[in-house]
C-alpha cells in the first residue's frame, strides 16, 4: 500500500540513467473500491516523484477497472488477478508500436511526443 519504495526506485533509476526514457503505469485509487485508508495519501505523495522523474505516466483508474470487470466481463467478485490482467492488456496495447514494425511511435520518445495533444 505504500508509495515510498516505488518512488525511491524511480528516483534512483533516474539518477543512474538520466538519459533514458522513464515510463510508468500507475493505478490510481478510488474511494468506492478502496479497502485501505492510506491509499489516497500514498497516491498524493507519489505524484510529485512521478512528475519529477518520469517522462510518461499512464494513470489507470482503479474504479474503472472494477467497472469493466462487473459490467463488461460480468465477474461478480473480481480478484486482483482479474484486475492485473486488465492492466497488462492496457500495457500491451500501449507498447504494441514498440514490438511490431511501423512508422508511427517506433520508440518511447516518439510515443511521448505523439501522446501530448
TILUMTOR-487341 format. One record per residue: x, y, z of N, C-alpha, C, O in turn. Coordinates in steps of 0.02 Angstrom, whole numbers, padded with zeros to 5 digits, always signed. Example, Ala and Ser with C-alpha at 12.3 -4.5 7.8 and 13.67 -1.06 7.14 Angstrom:
BEGIN
+00660-00284+00390+00615-00225+00390+00660-00165+00390+00712-00166+00423
+00642-00112+00354+00684-00053+00357+00645+00002+00394+00670+00057+00402
This chain:
BEGIN
+00041-00060+00000+00000+00000+00000+00042+00063+00000+00016+00118-00010
+00107+00056+00011+00150+00115+00014+00175+00136-00054+00182+00095-00099
+00189+00200-00060+00215+00227-00123+00289+00244-00116+00321+00263-00165
+00316+00238-00056+00385+00259-00044+00437+00218-00081+00484+00246-00109
+00429+00153-00081+00478+00109-00114+00479+00120-00190+00532+00124-00220
+00420+00125-00220+00415+00135-00292+00445+00202-00313+00481+00205-00363
+00430+00255-00276+00456+00320-00294+00531+00324-00282+00567+00358-00319
+00555+00291-00230+00627+00289-00218+00662+00252-00275+00715+00274-00299
+00634+00198-00297+00662+00160-00353+00664+00202-00416+00713+00202-00453
+00609+00238-00430+00607+00281-00489+00661+00336-00486+00694+00349-00535
+00668+00367-00428+00719+00420-00422+00790+00392-00428+00833+00425-00458
+00803+00333-00402+00869+00303-00408+00884+00283-00480+00940+00291-00504
+00834+00256-00515+00843+00239-00586+00857+00302-00626+00898+00301-00672
+00822+00356-00611+00832+00420-00647+00902+00446-00634+00934+00471-00681
+00928+00440-00573+00996+00461-00558+01047+00420-00596+01096+00447-00622
+01036+00355-00599+01083+00310-00631+01081+00314-00707+01133+00309-00740
+01022+00325-00735+01013+00327-00808+00974+00390-00827+00915+00385-00846
+01005+00449-00823+00968+00511-00835+00946+00521-00907+00898+00558-00921
+00979+00488-00954+00963+00498-01025+00911+00448-01051+00891+00452-01109
+00888+00402-01010+00839+00351-01031+00768+00376-01020+00755+00416-00975
+00723+00351-01062+00652+00368-01054+00623+00326-00997+00633+00266-00993
+00587+00360-00953+00556+00326-00896+00480+00327-00907+00449+00379-00912
+00452+00267-00910+00380+00258-00921+00350+00224-00860+00376+00172-00838
+00296+00251-00833+00264+00219-00775+00190+00207-00790+00158+00244-00827
+00164+00155-00759+00093+00139-00762+00068+00139-00690+00086+00095-00651
+00027+00187-00673+00006+00195-00604-00069+00183-00597-00109+00211-00635
-00087+00140-00550-00157+00128-00535-00178+00178-00482-00152+00177-00426
-00225+00221-00500-00248+00275-00455-00305+00248-00412-00353+00220-00438
-00301+00256-00346-00352+00228-00302-00419+00265-00309-00422+00323-00331
-00471+00231-00289-00538+00259-00290-00572+00246-00223-00565+00192-00195
-00609+00295-00197-00641+00284-00132-00696+00231-00134-00712+00202-00082
-00723+00218-00192-00777+00168-00197-00752+00096-00191-00788+00053-00167
-00690+00084-00211-00664+00016-00211-00603+00008-00166-00569-00043-00168
-00588+00058-00126-00529+00056-00084-00543+00019-00019-00596+00028+00011
-00496-00021+00001-00502-00055+00066-00447-00032+00114-00443-00055+00171
-00405+00014+00092-00350+00040+00133-00358+00115+00142-00368+00152+00094
-00355+00137+00204-00367+00207+00220-00312+00252+00191-00327+00309+00173
-00251+00228+00187-00195+00271+00168-00183+00274+00092-00137+00309+00070
-00223+00239+00052-00213+00239-00020-00213+00310-00050-00168+00325-00089
-00261+00353-00033-00260+00420-00063-00198+00460-00043-00172+00499-00083
-00175+00451+00018-00115+00487+00041-00053+00463+00003-00012+00503-00020
-00047+00397-00005+00010+00370-00042+00010+00394-00114+00063+00411-00142
-00048+00394-00145-00053+00417-00215-00035+00491-00220+00002+00511-00266
-00059+00531-00174-00045+00603-00174+00030+00616-00164+00059+00658-00198
+00060+00581-00118+00131+00591-00104+00176+00566-00161+00231+00591-00169
+00153+00517-00199+00195+00491-00253+00190+00532-00317+00233+00525-00360
+00139+00573-00324+00130+00612-00385+00191+00657-00399+00212+00663-00456
+00217+00688-00347+00275+00733-00356+00334+00696-00387+00365+00721-00434
+00349+00637-00361+00405+00598-00388+00391+00576-00460+00437+00575-00501
+00329+00559-00476+00312+00540-00544+00322+00598-00592+00349+00590-00647
+00301+00658-00571+00308+00717-00614+00382+00734-00623+00403+00752-00679
+00421+00728-00571+00492+00746-00574+00534+00695-00612+00580+00715-00648
+00520+00632-00605+00566+00580-00629+00540+00538-00687+00578+00498-00715
+00478+00545-00705+00450+00503-00758+00437+00546-00820+00414+00602-00816
+00453+00517-00878+00440+00552-00941+00368+00540-00965+00337+00584-00995
+00343+00481-00952+00274+00464-00970+00243+00427-00911+00271+00380-00885
+00184+00449-00891+00147+00415-00838+00077+00400-00863+00040+00445-00881
+00060+00337-00865-00006+00315-00885-00045+00299-00822-00028+00253-00785
-00097+00338-00808-00138+00329-00749-00198+00285-00765-00234+00297-00813
-00207+00234-00724-00262+00187-00733-00307+00193-00672-00285+00185-00615
-00371+00206-00684-00419+00215-00630-00442+00148-00602-00467+00106-00638
-00432+00139-00537-00449+00076-00505-00525+00062-00509-00545+00005-00519
-00565+00114-00501-00637+00106-00505-00659+00085-00575-00704+00044-00583
-00626+00112-00626-00642+00093-00695-00624+00020-00708-00660-00015-00744
-00570-00004-00678-00552-00075-00684-00607-00119-00656-00627-00169-00687
-00633-00101-00597-00687-00139-00567-00750-00136-00609-00784-00187-00618
-00765-00077-00636-00825-00071-00679-00819-00115-00741-00868-00145-00761
-00760-00118-00771-00751-00162-00829-00762-00235-00809-00793-00273-00846
-00736-00254-00751-00745-00323-00729-00819-00338-00716-00843-00392-00735
-00855-00292-00684-00926-00303-00669-00969-00301-00731-01007-00347-00745
-00964-00246-00768-01011-00233-00823-00994-00269-00888-01037-00296-00921
-00930-00268-00906-00911-00296-00971-00895-00370-00966-00919-00411-01005
-00854-00388-00916-00833-00458-00909-00882-00500-00868-00876-00561-00865
-00931-00466-00837-00983-00500-00797-00954-00542-00740-00978-00597-00727
-00903-00516-00707-00874-00550-00650-00907-00524-00586-00908-00464-00575
-00934-00568-00545-00969-00546-00485-00920-00524-00430-00934-00475-00394
-00864-00558-00424-00813-00539-00375-00745-00540-00408-00710-00591-00408
-00724-00484-00437-00659-00481-00471-00602-00490-00420-00604-00464-00365
-00552-00527-00441-00493-00537-00400-00438-00489-00423-00443-00457-00475
-00384-00486-00384-00327-00446-00405-00298-00473-00470-00271-00435-00510
-00302-00538-00479-00278-00568-00542-00317-00542-00602-00289-00529-00655
-00384-00535-00594-00425-00507-00648-00406-00435-00663-00400-00416-00721
-00396-00395-00610-00378-00325-00619-00308-00320-00651-00297-00279-00695
-00262-00360-00628-00194-00360-00656-00195-00381-00729-00155-00355-00769
-00239-00427-00747-00245-00447-00817-00267-00389-00860-00242-00379-00915
-00315-00349-00836-00337-00290-00873-00281-00240-00881-00272-00211-00935
-00243-00229-00828-00186-00182-00831-00135-00207-00881-00106-00167-00918
-00122-00272-00883-00074-00299-00930-00097-00290-01002-00056-00280-01047
-00162-00294-01014-00189-00282-01081-00178-00210-01101-00160-00196-01159
-00188-00163-01054-00176-00092-01068-00103-00081-01085-00086-00047-01133
-00059-00109-01044+00013-00101-01056+00034-00131-01123+00075-00102-01159
+00006-00188-01139+00022-00220-01202-00002-00177-01261+00033-00171-01311
-00061-00149-01255-00088-00107-01309-00047-00044-01320-00036-00024-01377
-00025-00013-01265+00015+00048-01271+00083+00034-01303+00108+00075-01342
+00112-00023-01286+00180-00037-01311+00180-00079-01375+00233-00102-01396
+00123-00089-01406+00120-00128-01468+00166-00098-01521+00200-00135-01558
+00166-00032-01526+00207+00001-01577+00282-00010-01567+00320-00002-01615
+00303-00029-01508+00373-00043-01495+00392-00114-01515+00451-00128-01528
+00343-00158-01518+00357-00229-01532+00345-00249-01604+00371-00300-01627
+00306-00209-01640+00291-00226-01709+00313-00170-01755+00311-00112-01735
+00334-00185-01816+00359-00133-01861+00304-00085-01882+00246-00103-01890
+00325-00023-01890+00279+00029-01912+00315+00096-01912+00370+00102-01886
+00284+00147-01941+00315+00212-01945+00297+00258-01888+00333+00305-01873
+00241+00245-01855+00218+00289-01802+00239+00261-01734+00230+00201-01721
+00265+00303-01691+00283+00285-01622+00331+00225-01619+00318+00177-01584
+00386+00229-01656+00432+00172-01658+00478+00168-01597+00513+00118-01589
+00478+00219-01554+00516+00216-01492+00478+00256-01439+00428+00289-01453
+00504+00254-01376+00469+00287-01321+00467+00362-01329+00418+00394-01309
+00519+00392-01357+00518+00465-01367+00464+00486-01415+00428+00534-01402
+00458+00450-01472+00406+00467-01520+00337+00455-01491+00290+00493-01504
+00330+00402-01451+00267+00389-01418+00248+00446-01372+00191+00468-01370
+00297+00471-01333+00284+00527-01287+00264+00590-01325+00218+00625-01305
+00299+00604-01380+00283+00664-01420+00213+00659-01449+00176+00708-01449
+00195+00601-01475+00130+00593-01507+00072+00587-01458+00015+00595-01477
+00086+00572-01395+00033+00566-01345+00012+00635-01319-00045+00643-01295
+00055+00684-01323+00039+00751-01299-00002+00788-01351+00019+00792-01409
-00060+00815-01332-00102+00850-01382-00073+00916-01403-00102+00951-01444
